[in-house]
Amino acid sequence: MTTSRLEALLGATTDLQEGVYIPRLGTDFIVKALDEDTLEKARAQATTGKDGSVDESLFNRLLIAEAVADPDLNDKGLRDHYEASDAADVVKKALLPGEQSRIVQALLRLSGFVDDAKLIDEAKN
């Protein structure tokens, strides 16, 4: 018997996670899907200037800070080690741009986006 669309939706979970391997560190980061409220909050924090433009680098760092479940990027020891003010600052100081991109791609895929161009366009509007 085929599952109906309604049954599929009723049985679905948004608690999705996957490991993202970071070769330089020799370990996986556990990344989780983000909900709409979290995306909107990150977009608002990354919106700069009177024209409402979005600082894409900050937006990505905020998304990573929220999506990485393990390691805890807000760990006090980690913040102290990198002399970072918050988890997004840890991302900037501890991860290379390509590593950040790898994590963003995973969190966007988990959150239902085919590619990050759609999310960036939505964030700008």
All heavy atoms as an XYZ file, in Angstrom:
950
protein
N       0.842     -1.178      0.000
C       0.000      0.000      0.000
C       0.892      1.247      0.000
O       1.888      1.303      0.710
C      -0.927     -0.013      1.215
C      -1.748      1.242      1.314
S      -3.300      1.080      2.179
C      -2.865      1.032      3.869
N       0.531      2.212     -0.774
C       1.286      3.449     -0.886
C       0.889      4.406      0.233
O      -0.292      4.567      0.537
C       1.000      4.113     -2.251
O       1.301      3.180     -3.276
C       1.839      5.346     -2.424
N       1.900      5.035      0.825
C       1.647      6.013      1.880
C       1.068      7.277      1.255
O       1.579      7.777      0.262
C       2.958      6.356      2.608
O       3.523      5.161      3.111
C       2.723      7.326      3.737
N       0.012      7.791      1.839
C      -0.575      9.026      1.325
C       0.331     10.201      1.669
O       1.178     10.120      2.561
C      -1.960      9.248      1.930
O      -1.855      9.693      3.269
N       0.133     11.260      0.972
C       0.923     12.473      1.225
C       0.706     12.972      2.652
O       1.634     13.399      3.318
C       0.564     13.540      0.199
C       1.053     13.203     -1.194
C       0.536     14.224     -2.221
N       0.899     13.844     -3.559
C       0.161     13.046     -4.343
N      -0.981     12.555     -3.913
N       0.560     12.750     -5.555
N      -0.544     12.897      3.107
C      -0.861     13.318      4.471
C      -0.147     12.434      5.484
O       0.450     12.933      6.443
C      -2.370     13.300      4.706
C      -2.839     13.737      6.086
C      -2.367     15.149      6.400
C      -4.353     13.647      6.187
N      -0.177     11.122      5.272
C       0.516     10.207      6.182
C       2.021     10.461      6.182
O       2.672     10.391      7.231
C       0.231      8.750      5.794
C      -1.180      8.312      6.094
C      -1.496      6.950      5.495
O      -0.873      6.568      4.482
O      -2.375      6.272      6.044
N       2.558     10.763      5.012
C       3.988     11.058      4.910
C       4.338     12.291      5.732
O       5.326     12.302      6.470
C       4.392     11.253      3.448
N       3.512     13.306      5.638
C       3.757     14.538      6.387
C       3.573     14.315      7.885
O       4.375     14.789      8.698
C       2.829     15.649      5.891
C       3.080     17.049      6.423
C       4.512     17.493      6.160
C       2.110     18.036      5.816
N       2.542     13.575      8.253
C       2.302     13.305      9.665
C       3.417     12.465     10.287
O       3.710     12.597     11.469
C       0.947     12.592      9.847
C      -0.289     13.450      9.600
C      -1.538     12.584      9.555
C      -0.402     14.539     10.650
N       4.043     11.631      9.503
C       5.104     10.768     10.019
C       6.500     11.340      9.871
O       7.480     10.725     10.286
N       6.605     12.532      9.307
C       7.914     13.129      9.045
C       8.511     13.752     10.301
O       7.794     14.165     11.210
C       7.800     14.195      7.956
N       9.827     13.806     10.332
C      10.530     14.475     11.418
C      11.403     15.583     10.844
O      11.868     15.491      9.704
C      11.392     13.491     12.231
O      12.033     14.217     13.288
C      12.462     12.838     11.372
N      11.584     16.614     11.622
C      12.503     17.682     11.221
C      13.809     17.587     12.006
O      14.674     18.436     11.866
C      11.873     19.079     11.429
O      11.502     19.208     12.806
C      10.651     19.268     10.535
N      13.916     16.562     12.816
C      15.120     16.331     13.619
C      16.120     15.528     12.786
O      16.299     14.331     12.980
C      14.770     15.598     14.912
C      15.978     15.429     15.817
O      16.945     16.207     15.697
O      15.971     14.490     16.638
N      16.744     16.214     11.845
C      17.679     15.576     10.921
C      19.098     16.001     11.257
O      19.352     17.174     11.541
C      17.350     15.972      9.480
C      15.910     15.712      9.025
C      15.682     16.314      7.656
C      15.626     14.228      9.022
N      20.015     15.042     11.195
C      21.430     15.323     11.465
C      22.294     14.492     10.536
O      21.880     13.427     10.074
C      21.801     14.962     12.905
C      21.127     15.774     13.962
C      21.644     15.451     15.354
O      22.404     14.521     15.560
N      21.225     16.235     16.326
N      23.495     15.000     10.287
C      24.481     14.220      9.554
C      25.873     14.701      9.932
O      26.047     15.829     10.392
C      24.271     14.286      8.039
C      24.690     15.568      7.377
C      24.531     15.529      5.855
O      23.514     15.029      5.358
O      25.433     16.045      5.176
N      26.830     13.830      9.737
C      28.216     14.182      9.983
C      28.824     14.846      8.766
O      28.560     14.447      7.639
N      29.611     15.871      9.016
C      30.350     16.557      7.953
C      31.830     16.415      8.292
O      32.292     16.943      9.313
C      29.958     18.050      7.858
C      30.793     18.763      6.801
C      28.471     18.205      7.576
N      32.539     15.688      7.445
C      33.948     15.419      7.702
C      34.786     16.657      7.390
O      34.658     17.264      6.324
C      34.431     14.231      6.870
C      35.833     13.817      7.203
C      36.131     13.262      8.443
C      36.863     13.997      6.295
C      37.421     12.878      8.767
C      38.158     13.617      6.606
C      38.432     13.059      7.841
O      39.716     12.690      8.156
N      35.642     17.023      8.342
C      36.575     18.132      8.177
C      37.973     17.519      8.111
O      38.552     17.182      9.157
C      36.470     19.150      9.343
C      35.029     19.614      9.543
C      37.411     20.327      9.118
C      34.424     20.391      8.393
N      38.528     17.331      6.904
C      39.806     16.626      6.748
C      40.951     17.202      7.585
O      41.724     16.450      8.185
C      40.109     16.750      5.251
C      38.772     16.950      4.609
C      37.970     17.731      5.610
N      41.073     18.520      7.648
C      42.173     19.142      8.399
C      42.151     18.745      9.868
O      43.191     18.580     10.507
C      42.090     20.671      8.265
C      43.154     21.440      9.038
C      43.036     22.942      8.790
N      41.784     23.483      9.266
C      41.605     24.042     10.464
N      42.604     24.123     11.326
N      40.430     24.520     10.811
N      40.948     18.556     10.395
C      40.792     18.214     11.805
C      40.690     16.710     12.033
O      40.777     16.252     13.170
C      39.560     18.925     12.383
C      39.563     20.455     12.250
C      38.254     21.032     12.757
C      40.758     21.062     12.957
N      40.480     15.964     10.954
C      40.380     14.513     11.068
C      39.157     14.035     11.830
O      39.184     12.975     12.446
N      38.075     14.787     11.772
C      36.861     14.422     12.508
C      35.615     14.953     11.810
O      35.706     15.831     10.938
C      36.920     14.955     13.959
O      35.878     14.367     14.719
C      36.818     16.470     14.022
N      34.475     14.400     12.204
C      33.177     14.871     11.716
C      32.611     15.914     12.663
O      32.784     15.808     13.878
C      32.159     13.721     11.673
C      32.432     12.740     10.559
O      33.077     13.108      9.565
O      31.979     11.587     10.681
N      31.924     16.881     12.108
C      31.077     17.783     12.872
C      29.654     17.284     12.652
O      29.274     16.981     11.525
C      31.186     19.221     12.367
C      32.386     19.972     12.858
C      33.575     19.350     13.184
C      32.334     21.358     12.973
C      34.677     20.064     13.628
C      33.432     22.074     13.420
C      34.609     21.431     13.751
N      28.864     17.184     13.707
C      27.469     16.779     13.586
C      26.641     18.040     13.339
O      26.627     18.965     14.158
C      26.968     16.042     14.842
C      27.869     14.842     15.148
C      25.505     15.622     14.662
C      27.998     13.834     14.021
N      25.978     18.052     12.194
C      25.210     19.211     11.752
C      23.733     18.827     11.732
O      23.387     17.730     11.305
C      25.674     19.654     10.339
C      24.854     20.816      9.823
C      27.151     20.008     10.360
N      22.901     19.749     12.190
C      21.460     19.486     12.222
C      20.716     20.449     11.307
O      21.219     21.532     10.972
C      20.924     19.612     13.650
C      21.067     21.011     14.229
C      20.598     21.096     15.669
C      20.767     22.523     16.173
N      20.364     22.659     17.566
N      19.520     20.043     10.916
C      18.645     20.904     10.117
C      18.205     22.089     10.973
O      18.083     21.975     12.197
C      17.430     20.115      9.644
N      17.972     23.220     10.315
C      17.505     24.415     11.016
C      16.065     24.705     10.640
O      15.649     24.475      9.508
C      18.384     25.615     10.645
C      19.847     25.519     11.053
C      20.612     26.738     10.577
C      19.990     25.332     12.546
N      15.315     25.246     11.602
C      13.924     25.602     11.326
C      13.845     27.051     10.837
O      14.822     27.789     10.865
C      13.040     25.372     12.558
C      13.442     26.216     13.756
O      14.048     27.301     13.588
O      13.145     25.801     14.884
N      12.661     27.423     10.401
C      12.460     28.748      9.821
C      12.741     29.872     10.814
O      13.325     30.900     10.462
C      11.039     28.873      9.271
C      10.816     30.154      8.505
C       9.479     30.182      7.784
O       8.770     29.167      7.788
O       9.155     31.240      7.228
N      12.345     29.693     12.068
C      12.587     30.733     13.073
C      14.080     31.001     13.241
O      14.505     32.156     13.359
C      11.982     30.336     14.425
C      10.461     30.370     14.417
O       9.868     31.041     13.536
O       9.855     29.721     15.290
N      14.876     29.942     13.248
C      16.327     30.092     13.395
C      16.915     30.802     12.187
O      17.779     31.674     12.330
C      16.989     28.713     13.591
O      16.394     28.081     14.731
C      18.484     28.840     13.810
N      16.452     30.453     10.991
C      16.925     31.121      9.772
C      16.571     32.605      9.789
O      17.406     33.451      9.441
C      16.331     30.447      8.535
C      16.806     29.028      8.242
C      15.978     28.403      7.127
C      18.272     29.011      7.896
N      15.356     32.909     10.196
C      14.923     34.310     10.241
C      15.723     35.106     11.267
O      16.087     36.264     11.025
C      13.431     34.389     10.548
C      12.562     33.953      9.391
C      11.076     33.944      9.710
O      10.686     34.285     10.862
O      10.294     33.596      8.811
N      15.985     34.509     12.416
C      16.776     35.183     13.448
C      18.192     35.469     12.936
O      18.713     36.577     13.115
C      16.836     34.322     14.710
C      17.616     34.935     15.837
C      17.636     34.026     17.058
C      18.577     34.554     18.118
N      18.769     33.615     19.215
N      18.808     34.490     12.282
C      20.155     34.682     11.732
C      20.146     35.760     10.656
O      21.045     36.607     10.606
C      20.696     33.376     11.169
N      19.123     35.748      9.809
C      19.025     36.765      8.760
C      18.908     38.152      9.377
O      19.566     39.101      8.944
C      17.838     36.476      7.846
C      17.718     37.508      6.711
C      16.529     37.273      5.810
N      15.309     37.309      6.605
C      14.303     36.457      6.468
N      14.357     35.501      5.591
N      13.237     36.572      7.216
N      18.095     38.289     10.411
C      17.925     39.589     11.068
C      19.237     40.066     11.693
O      19.590     41.245     11.583
C      16.827     39.497     12.127
N      19.973     39.142     12.312
C      21.252     39.519     12.925
C      22.290     39.919     11.878
O      23.159     40.731     12.166
C      21.802     38.353     13.755
C      21.061     38.124     15.043
C      21.662     36.947     15.791
O      21.340     35.794     15.518
N      22.544     37.243     16.720
N      22.192     39.346     10.686
C      23.184     39.623      9.640
C      22.768     40.765      8.723
O      23.519     41.133      7.821
C      23.433     38.362      8.820
N      21.587     41.328      8.953
C      21.127     42.444      8.134
C      21.791     43.713      8.645
O      21.716     44.054      9.823
C      19.595     42.579      8.194
O      19.027     41.365      7.703
C      19.111     43.751      7.362
N      22.470     44.373      7.724
C      23.247     45.549      8.087
C      22.829     46.747      7.253
O      22.293     46.606      6.162
C      24.754     45.300      7.864
O      24.955     44.967      6.494
C      25.259     44.171      8.741
N      23.099     47.910      7.783
C      22.849     49.134      7.031
C      21.380     49.453      6.869
O      20.500     48.649      7.153
N      21.155     50.638      6.397
C      19.787     51.122      6.210
C      19.114     50.514      4.989
O      17.900     50.518      4.889
C      19.786     52.647      6.101
C      20.227     53.326      7.384
C      20.242     54.818      7.264
C      20.729     55.413      8.574
N      20.743     56.852      8.549
N      19.912     49.981      4.078
C      19.342     49.404      2.867
C      18.878     47.971      3.071
O      18.311     47.360      2.169
C      20.341     49.468      1.716
C      21.590     48.628      1.949
O      21.789     48.144      3.080
O      22.364     48.455      0.987
N      19.101     47.420      4.244
C      18.645     46.073      4.553
C      19.464     44.967      3.920
O      18.999     43.845      3.797
N      20.697     45.290      3.528
C      21.543     44.263      2.911
C      22.006     43.258      3.965
O      22.116     43.564      5.147
C      22.750     44.901      2.222
O      23.533     45.611      3.150
N      22.252     42.032      3.508
C      22.650     40.948      4.389
C      24.144     40.693      4.230
O      24.637     40.526      3.117
C      21.856     39.663      4.072
C      22.348     38.488      4.898
C      20.369     39.893      4.303
N      24.856     40.690      5.349
C      26.269     40.315      5.364
C      26.314     38.795      5.244
O      26.062     38.078      6.212
C      26.908     40.790      6.672
C      28.375     40.438      6.796
O      28.818     39.446      6.174
O      29.082     41.129      7.549
N      26.599     38.305      4.039
C      26.520     36.871      3.766
C      27.503     36.062      4.603
O      27.178     34.953      5.045
C      26.743     36.606      2.277
C      25.612     37.130      1.422
C      25.835     36.907     -0.060
O      26.558     35.961     -0.424
O      25.276     37.674     -0.842
N      28.686     36.580      4.837
C      29.667     35.853      5.650
C      29.170     35.700      7.083
O      29.259     34.614      7.658
C      31.019     36.569      5.638
O      31.565     36.545      4.345
N      28.653     36.774      7.654
C      28.110     36.714      9.009
C      26.896     35.783      9.055
O      26.759     34.979      9.981
C      27.729     38.113      9.502
C      27.065     38.185     10.882
C      27.940     37.559     11.960
C      26.719     39.634     11.218
N      26.038     35.880      8.054
C      24.854     35.015      7.979
C      25.274     33.547      8.001
O      24.755     32.755      8.789
C      24.068     35.353      6.708
C      22.799     34.561      6.527
C      21.792     34.582      7.475
C      22.605     33.821      5.379
C      20.610     33.867      7.296
C      21.430     33.105      5.188
C      20.431     33.130      6.144
N      26.262     33.189      7.190
C      26.740     31.810      7.153
C      27.336     31.384      8.492
O      27.093     30.271      8.957
C      27.755     31.614      6.031
C      27.110     31.592      4.667
O      25.920     31.339      4.522
N      27.898     31.859      3.642
N      28.117     32.256      9.121
C      28.713     31.920     10.416
C      27.632     31.721     11.481
O      27.729     30.817     12.324
C      29.711     32.987     10.855
C      30.983     32.991     10.034
C      32.075     33.841     10.653
N      31.697     35.213     10.917
C      31.840     36.226     10.047
N      32.345     36.012      8.847
N      31.476     37.441     10.392
N      26.596     32.543     11.462
C      25.491     32.401     12.411
C      24.744     31.089     12.179
O      24.371     30.408     13.139
C      24.528     33.588     12.293
C      25.074     34.928     12.789
C      24.184     36.075     12.303
C      25.207     34.942     14.302
N      24.551     30.729     10.908
C      23.896     29.456     10.602
C      24.730     28.289     11.104
O      24.204     27.344     11.702
C      23.655     29.319      9.098
C      22.645     30.267      8.466
C      22.543     29.992      6.971
C      21.287     30.173      9.137
N      26.032     28.339     10.870
C      26.918     27.268     11.332
C      26.869     27.162     12.848
O      26.777     26.062     13.407
C      28.360     27.502     10.835
C      28.425     27.346      9.316
C      29.342     26.552     11.523
C      29.728     27.844      8.693
N      26.929     28.307     13.525
C      26.908     28.314     14.993
C      25.645     27.646     15.530
O      25.687     26.949     16.546
C      27.013     29.750     15.511
N      24.529     27.817     14.838
C      23.261     27.206     15.261
C      23.154     25.749     14.845
O      22.551     24.941     15.556
C      22.081     27.987     14.678
C      21.863     29.337     15.313
C      21.436     29.258     16.767
O      20.772     28.276     17.160
O      21.753     30.182     17.514
N      23.706     25.398     13.691
C      23.496     24.059     13.127
C      24.459     23.006     13.642
O      24.127     21.826     13.642
C      23.575     24.119     11.601
N      25.645     23.408     14.063
C      26.604     22.404     14.533
C      26.200     21.960     15.934
O      26.242     22.739     16.884
C      28.053     22.942     14.499
C      29.006     21.959     15.169
C      28.495     23.205     13.066
N      25.795     20.698     16.036
C      25.373     20.133     17.320
C      26.567     19.612     18.115
O      26.551     19.606     19.342
C      24.361     19.018     17.088
N      27.593     19.159     17.417
C      28.784     18.624     18.061
C      29.969     18.804     17.124
O      29.883     18.354     15.975
C      28.572     17.143     18.392
C      29.680     16.563     19.267
O      30.345     17.332     19.972
O      29.866     15.339     19.220
N      31.000     19.520     17.527
C      31.265     20.023     18.868
C      30.419     21.262     19.199
O      29.908     21.920     18.297
C      32.749     20.405     18.803
C      32.970     20.793     17.370
C      32.086     19.865     16.576
N      30.313     21.556     20.470
C      29.589     22.740     20.937
C      30.457     23.958     20.666
O      31.438     24.200     21.372
C      29.287     22.612     22.433
C      28.595     23.830     23.004
O      28.279     24.780     22.249
O      28.365     23.844     24.233
N      30.099     24.718     19.634
C      30.905     25.879     19.250
C      30.783     27.031     20.236
O      31.539     28.000     20.153
C      30.517     26.336     17.838
C      30.781     25.302     16.744
C      30.268     25.820     15.405
C      32.259     24.952     16.670
N      29.873     26.910     21.176
C      29.719     27.941     22.211
C      30.400     27.540     23.521
O      30.246     28.209     24.538
C      28.233     28.234     22.437
C      28.021     29.601     23.033
O      28.740     30.546     22.731
N      27.042     29.722     23.896
N      31.174     26.461     23.492
C      31.896     26.000     24.672
C      32.852     27.093     25.164
O      33.595     27.682     24.364
C      32.684     24.733     24.317
C      33.512     24.238     25.475
O      32.934     23.625     26.390
O      34.744     24.490     25.465
N      32.837     27.358     26.462
C      33.672     28.425     27.022
C      35.153     28.186     26.747
O      35.883     29.112     26.391
C      33.426     28.568     28.521
C      34.224     29.719     29.140
C      33.912     29.900     30.590
C      34.668     31.000     31.278
N      35.820     31.571     30.670
N      35.601     26.941     26.882
C      37.003     26.636     26.610
C      37.386     26.926     25.170
O      38.476     27.445     24.896
N      36.494     26.618     24.256
C      36.731     26.886     22.837
C      36.738     28.385     22.561
O      37.624     28.900     21.861
C      35.640     26.193     22.017
C      35.845     25.992     20.535
C      37.138     25.246     20.232
C      34.662     25.246     19.932
N      35.775     29.100     23.151
C      35.744     30.568     22.985
C      37.000     31.199     23.558
O      37.599     32.088     22.936
C      34.494     31.153     23.656
C      33.211     30.863     22.913
C      32.035     31.717     23.415
N      32.083     32.059     24.819
C      31.459     31.396     25.788
N      30.739     30.336     25.505
N      31.554     31.786     27.032
N      37.429     30.742     24.737
C      38.632     31.289     25.358
C      39.866     30.996     24.505
O      40.711     31.877     24.307
C      38.838     30.715     26.762
C      37.819     31.227     27.769
O      37.078     32.194     27.459
O      37.737     30.640     28.874
N      39.969     29.770     23.997
C      41.131     29.374     23.188
C      41.286     30.270     21.963
O      42.400     30.675     21.626
C      40.998     27.914     22.754
C      42.104     27.455     21.865
N      43.339     27.099     22.357
C      42.172     27.312     20.521
C      44.122     26.755     21.343
N      43.427     26.874     20.217
N      40.174     30.575     21.302
C      40.219     31.395     20.086
C      39.977     32.875     20.364
O      39.889     33.665     19.419
C      39.208     30.874     19.057
C      39.688     29.603     18.411
C      39.178     28.373     18.803
C      40.679     29.614     17.432
C      39.627     27.195     18.215
C      41.140     28.455     16.848
C      40.607     27.251     17.249
O      41.061     26.086     16.676
N      39.873     33.230     21.646
C      39.582     34.612     22.040
C      38.386     35.127     21.248
O      38.407     36.201     20.650
C      40.807     35.503     21.844
C      41.984     35.074     22.717
C      43.229     35.915     22.525
O      43.235     36.820     21.652
O      44.201     35.678     23.248
N      37.333     34.320     21.262
C      36.123     34.612     20.497
C      35.018     35.117     21.418
O      34.901     34.688     22.558
C      35.659     33.350     19.779
N      34.200     36.007     20.890
C      33.117     36.592     21.681
C      31.890     35.689     21.754
O      31.131     35.749     22.714
C      32.726     37.945     21.099
O      32.345     37.813     19.732
N      31.696     34.844     20.736
C      30.534     33.956     20.694
C      30.812     32.826     19.711
O      31.896     32.745     19.130
C      29.267     34.734     20.314
C      29.371     35.462     18.978
O      30.215     35.084     18.127
O      28.595     36.407     18.758
N      29.818     31.957     19.523
C      30.001     30.788     18.662
C      30.284     31.186     17.214
O      31.105     30.560     16.541
C      28.775     29.883     18.736
N      29.628     32.230     16.725
C      29.870     32.678     15.349
C      31.301     33.172     15.182
O      31.922     32.976     14.127
C      28.874     33.761     14.951
N      31.836     33.787     16.214
C      33.226     34.251     16.176
C      34.186     33.056     16.211
O      35.239     33.076     15.567
C      33.479     35.208     17.344
C      34.702     36.087     17.151
O      35.106     36.338     15.995
O      35.257     36.545     18.175
N      33.826     31.999     16.936
C      34.621     30.760     16.928
C      34.678     30.215     15.509
O      35.743     29.813     15.026
C      34.037     29.697     17.890
C      34.697     28.334     17.650
C      34.216     30.120     19.340
N      33.545     30.196     14.827
C      33.495     29.710     13.444
C      34.488     30.488     12.585
O      35.271     29.900     11.832
C      32.066     29.827     12.864
C      32.059     29.537     11.369
C      31.113     28.899     13.604
N      34.464     31.801     12.704
C      35.346     32.664     11.903
C      36.813     32.387     12.195
O      37.642     32.344     11.282
C      35.016     34.130     12.190
C      35.852     35.106     11.398
C      35.435     36.535     11.706
C      36.217     37.532     10.872
N      35.778     38.907     11.146
N      37.136     32.190     13.462
C      38.535     32.058     13.868
C      39.072     30.627     13.799
O      40.273     30.431     13.654
C      38.703     32.615     15.282
C      38.476     34.117     15.329
C      38.565     34.665     16.731
C      38.416     36.184     16.711
N      38.529     36.759     18.046
N      38.196     29.629     13.902
C      38.658     28.244     13.996
C      38.537     27.461     12.690
O      39.265     26.492     12.501
C      37.887     27.510     15.098
N      37.620     27.880     11.812
C      37.381     27.117     10.589
C      37.811     27.895      9.355
O      37.576     29.109      9.264
C      35.898     26.759     10.471
C      35.338     25.857     11.563
C      33.832     25.705     11.402
C      36.024     24.502     11.538
N      38.416     27.193      8.430
C      38.811     27.790      7.159
C      37.570     28.046      6.305
O      36.539     27.385      6.481
C      39.774     26.863      6.424
C      41.090     26.577      7.139
C      41.873     25.497      6.396
C      41.912     27.848      7.282
N      37.636     28.995      5.371
C      36.465     29.298      4.545
C      35.877     28.079      3.831
O      34.651     27.920      3.771
C      36.989     30.325      3.541
C      38.108     31.003      4.266
C      38.748     29.921      5.097
N      36.706     27.210      3.321
C      36.207     26.008      2.654
C      35.506     25.064      3.609
O      34.526     24.396      3.238
N      35.995     24.995      4.841
C      35.349     24.163      5.861
C      33.983     24.740      6.219
O      33.004     24.000      6.376
C      36.243     24.058      7.092
C      37.541     23.327      6.809
C      38.617     23.507      7.861
O      38.529     24.439      8.699
O      39.566     22.704      7.846
N      33.920     26.054      6.316
C      32.642     26.711      6.580
C      31.658     26.423      5.443
O      30.494     26.100      5.689
C      32.833     28.221      6.727
C      33.610     28.624      7.962
C      33.821     30.121      8.052
O      32.936     30.903      7.728
N      35.005     30.527      8.496
N      32.136     26.503      4.219
C      31.285     26.238      3.059
C      30.747     24.812      3.070
O      29.566     24.584      2.792
C      32.081     26.491      1.773
O      31.308     26.190      0.649
N      31.591     23.857      3.420
C      31.185     22.447      3.482
C      30.049     22.272      4.503
O      29.077     21.571      4.253
C      32.384     21.599      3.883
C      32.127     20.121      3.925
C      33.356     19.389      4.416
N      34.512     19.657      3.575
C      35.145     18.739      2.842
N      34.750     17.500      2.880
N      36.166     19.064      2.115
N      30.160     22.941      5.648
C      29.133     22.833      6.694
C      27.847     23.523      6.263
O      26.753     22.992      6.459
C      29.662     23.390      8.038
C      30.816     22.515      8.539
C      28.541     23.481      9.067
C      31.590     23.108      9.701
N      27.968     24.697      5.649
C      26.776     25.421      5.180
C      26.021     24.585      4.148
O      24.789     24.488      4.200
C      27.151     26.811      4.615
C      25.992     27.422      3.833
C      27.574     27.747      5.736
N      26.744     23.967      3.224
C      26.084     23.132      2.216
C      25.299     22.002      2.874
O      24.161     21.709      2.486
C      27.118     22.574      1.235
C      27.688     23.620      0.307
C      28.855     23.099     -0.516
O      29.134     21.907     -0.548
N      29.540     24.002     -1.184
N      25.888     21.377      3.884
C      25.210     20.275      4.577
C      23.979     20.767      5.327
O      22.913     20.151      5.256
C      26.177     19.576      5.536
N      24.090     21.868      6.050
C      22.947     22.343      6.840
C      21.816     22.812      5.941
O      20.645     22.618      6.261
C      23.358     23.405      7.859
C      23.676     24.821      7.389
C      22.440     25.681      7.319
C      24.676     25.456      8.345
N      22.156     23.395      4.797
C      21.116     23.809      3.858
C      20.411     22.593      3.255
O      19.186     22.575      3.132
C      21.706     24.687      2.750
C      22.161     26.070      3.187
C      22.877     26.784      2.049
C      21.008     26.900      3.708
N      21.184     21.586      2.895
C      20.601     20.355      2.344
C      19.670     19.707      3.389
O      18.547     19.326      3.082
C      21.712     19.402      1.917
C      21.247     18.162      1.203
C      22.384     17.298      0.691
N      23.361     16.951      1.728
C      24.569     17.501      1.860
N      24.973     18.440      1.022
N      25.390     17.120      2.825
N      20.136     19.615      4.625
C      19.320     19.034      5.695
C      18.053     19.851      5.952
O      17.029     19.309      6.341
C      20.123     18.952      6.996
C      21.147     17.843      7.090
C      22.031     18.047      8.317
C      20.474     16.484      7.145
N      18.150     21.159      5.740
C      17.029     22.061      5.996
C      16.087     22.164      4.804
O      15.151     22.963      4.815
C      17.559     23.447      6.376
O      18.351     23.361      7.548
N      16.340     21.354      3.771
C      15.419     21.272      2.649
C      15.756     22.128      1.453
O      14.983     22.183      0.495
N      16.894     22.794      1.461
C      17.291     23.621      0.333
C      18.142     22.808     -0.630
O      19.050     22.094     -0.203
C      18.080     24.853      0.796
C      17.247     25.814      1.591
C      17.245     25.757      2.973
C      16.446     26.751      0.962
C      16.470     26.628      3.720
C      15.669     27.620      1.698
C      15.679     27.565      3.094
N      17.857     22.969     -1.908
C      18.630     22.266     -2.919
C      20.016     22.887     -3.033
O      21.004     22.209     -3.129
C      17.906     22.286     -4.284
C      18.763     21.673     -5.361
C      16.571     21.569     -4.177
N      20.072     24.199     -3.008
C      21.359     24.886     -3.029
C      21.260     26.175     -2.232
O      20.180     26.673     -1.965
C      21.853     25.148     -4.458
C      20.898     26.020     -5.266
O      20.348     26.989     -4.722
O      20.722     25.735     -6.462
N      22.407     26.710     -1.840
C      22.406     27.890     -0.977
C      22.021     29.166     -1.705
O      21.681     30.153     -1.083
C      23.743     28.047     -0.262
C      24.926     28.232     -1.198
O      24.769     28.058     -2.414
O      26.019     28.537     -0.697
N      22.018     29.178     -3.038
C      21.629     30.377     -3.773
C      20.192     30.768     -3.445
O      19.882     31.950     -3.285
C      21.795     30.162     -5.274
N      19.316     29.783     -3.325
C      17.917     30.064     -2.990
C      17.810     30.696     -1.606
O      17.094     31.671     -1.413
C      17.104     28.772     -3.049
C      15.639     28.967     -2.722
C      14.863     27.674     -2.837
C      13.412     27.883     -2.443
N      12.654     26.636     -2.500
N      18.537     30.166     -0.633
C      18.498     30.698      0.723
C      19.048     32.122      0.755
O      18.470     33.007      1.386
C      19.291     29.810      1.677
C      19.337     30.273      3.127
C      17.942     30.351      3.724
C      20.187     29.348      3.944
N      20.129     32.367      0.058
C      20.732     33.704      0.051
C      19.778     34.694     -0.589
O      19.605     35.811     -0.082
C      22.103     33.667     -0.652
C      23.093     32.891      0.214
C      22.617     35.077     -0.931
C      24.397     32.555     -0.464
N      19.129     34.319     -1.687
C      18.153     35.201     -2.318
C      17.008     35.504     -1.387
O      16.557     36.642     -1.279
C      17.621     34.582     -3.612
C      18.632     34.649     -4.746
O      19.604     35.417     -4.640
O      18.444     33.914     -5.736
N      16.506     34.479     -0.673
C      15.412     34.685      0.280
C      15.860     35.572      1.428
O      15.110     36.402      1.911
C      14.906     33.353      0.814
C      14.115     32.564     -0.190
C      13.615     31.241      0.359
O      13.768     30.993      1.577
O      13.071     30.449     -0.431
N      17.085     35.416      1.861
C      17.604     36.207      2.976
C      17.717     37.678      2.606
O      17.523     38.551      3.447
C      18.959     35.662      3.422
N      18.014     37.950      1.359
C      18.169     39.335      0.897
C      16.834     40.049      0.795
O      16.776     41.264      0.836
C      18.891     39.361     -0.441
C      20.347     38.974     -0.332
C      20.999     38.992     -1.686
C      22.446     38.587     -1.592
N      23.100     38.552     -2.915
N      15.769     39.294      0.623
C      14.432     39.908      0.452
C      13.746     40.163      1.755
O      13.889     39.633      2.737
C      13.561     39.018     -0.424
C      14.115     38.942     -1.832
O      14.695     39.895     -2.309
N      13.942     37.794     -2.467
